[in-house]
Amino acid sequence: MTQEIVTLGAAWHYRLDRMLARSTVGEIWEALWLQTGATVALKRLDQSVMRTPDLDRLRIESMGREVEVYQGLGECLHFARHLHAGEVEGSPVVVLEMLDGDLTGWLDRRGVPLPLAEALEWIRQLAVALDWMHRHGRCHLDLKPGN
């Protein structure tokens, strides 16, 4: 089976290894950054959605706004780092640092209730991240443990 290669500009090539999730407009892939050997998260438009000119325009605009948000996050410690962005066949693509899972999976693996102090620390970190976004004119419209 041939794995798909996504190329952004002349220098960045990514091999899509496995789909991690789907969002309302995008697919999130675990990908190998071929130049460095690093594992990254690559988000692009969902390729399985019915394609019509109007729907494509709305999806591209939505994904483009999402890319702008990632690019604007800078080095805030509470977000996955934005690595690259570009377009493939006119559709936005964003490449992010790969994190080692999400809160839902981590809690499921842990199997016990969180101590109150630990839960409060996570809530504090979430509040810091949301405050940072709001001060920079951004808002998170899909806040959940999986994100």
HUMO-V693013 format. One record per residue. N is the residue number from 1. RES is the residue in one letter. PSI is psi in radians with two decimals (NA if undefined). Layout:
BEGIN
N	RES	PSI
N	RES	PSI
END
This chain:
BEGIN
1	M	2.23
2	T	2.28
3	Q	2.50
4	E	2.41
5	I	2.26
6	V	2.22
7	T	2.20
8	L	1.98
9	G	-2.81
10	A	-0.32
11	A	-0.32
12	W	2.09
13	H	2.31
14	Y	2.35
15	R	2.11
16	L	2.05
17	D	-0.80
18	R	2.50
19	M	2.29
20	L	-0.68
21	A	2.92
22	R	2.46
23	S	-2.97
24	T	-0.55
25	V	-0.27
26	G	2.91
27	E	2.41
28	I	2.15
29	W	2.50
30	E	2.22
31	A	2.69
32	L	2.14
33	W	1.85
34	L	-0.54
35	Q	-0.49
36	T	-0.34
37	G	0.05
38	A	2.54
39	T	2.29
40	V	2.95
41	A	2.21
42	L	2.21
43	K	2.29
44	R	3.03
45	L	2.52
46	D	2.06
47	Q	-0.22
48	S	-0.17
49	V	2.45
50	M	2.35
51	R	2.11
52	T	2.69
53	P	-0.80
54	D	-0.77
55	L	-0.75
56	D	-0.75
57	R	-0.79
58	L	-0.73
59	R	-0.75
60	I	-0.73
61	E	-0.77
62	S	-0.82
63	M	-0.65
64	G	-0.72
65	R	-0.67
66	E	-0.73
67	V	-0.75
68	E	-0.69
69	V	-0.84
70	Y	-0.76
71	Q	-0.55
72	G	-0.11
73	L	-0.36
74	G	-2.41
75	E	0.51
76	C	2.24
77	L	-0.29
78	H	0.26
79	F	2.64
80	A	2.40
81	R	2.37
82	H	2.23
83	L	-0.87
84	H	2.82
85	A	2.72
86	G	-2.85
87	E	2.55
88	V	2.06
89	E	0.73
90	G	0.03
91	S	2.36
92	P	2.54
93	V	2.41
94	V	2.45
95	V	2.24
96	L	2.78
97	E	2.44
98	M	2.15
99	L	2.86
100	D	0.70
101	G	-3.00
102	D	2.99
103	L	-0.68
104	T	-0.88
105	G	-0.71
106	W	-0.78
107	L	-0.69
108	D	-0.76
109	R	-0.61
110	R	-0.75
111	G	0.09
112	V	2.72
113	P	2.58
114	L	2.45
115	P	2.57
116	L	-0.76
117	A	-0.69
118	E	-0.74
119	A	-0.73
120	L	-0.63
121	E	-0.71
122	W	-0.70
123	I	-0.69
124	R	-0.79
125	Q	-0.69
126	L	-0.75
127	A	-0.70
128	V	-0.79
129	A	-0.79
130	L	-0.67
131	D	-0.78
132	W	-0.81
133	M	-0.82
134	H	-0.70
135	R	-0.39
136	H	0.36
137	G	0.41
138	R	2.76
139	C	2.65
140	H	2.09
141	L	0.13
142	D	0.93
143	L	2.06
144	K	2.82
145	P	-0.55
146	G	-0.27
147	N	NA
END
